[in-house]
Amino acid sequence: MGAGGRPTSYTEKMADQVFEMSLLGLTDVQMAKVLGICEATFNNYKHEHPKFLESLTRGREEADAKVARAMYQRAIGVSIYEEALTRDGEVVRLKKELPSDTAAAKHWLANRQRGLWANNGETTIKTDQPLVITLTEKGEANGETNTGV
């Protein structure tokens, strides 16, 4: 119990629970709700209980590492193995080749080399040539010309 406060509802079991919930990708707010506490209490537990914070951090790091590895493997292509049952009832091991995935590769590079690969909606064009702006009449932009004749 804190000085003049009510007894804590923290239990050692909560450290194991936040580890599992971290692996699932739950946010602090979602985890607090599952534990039946408010977000402020959840944050206090992170400061007051080292094992709680360590479990939370470890769960998030493990989940992120697994997803990063899977994203990397899809980006470069990967071989997977599956077992299948033949008509004769024999179990055989099949190898499947998953080709590289361009979207996964772009996502990976956009996060790892943001300056070179990020698409933040900005377009930057660099040139040594002077900028020339020409005012056109209505219709000229669509390929029509207005000769004034």
JOUR-V413415 format. One record per helix or strand of 3 or more residues. SS is the DSSP state (helix for helix, strand for strand). FROM is the first residue (numbers start at 0). TO is the last residue. Records with the same first field share a line. If there is no record, write none. Layout:
BEGIN
SS=FROM-TO ; FROM-TO
END
This chain:
BEGIN
helix=12-22 ; 27-34 ; 38-47 ; 49-75 ; 101-111 ; 113-116 ; 139-141
strand=77-84 ; 90-97
END
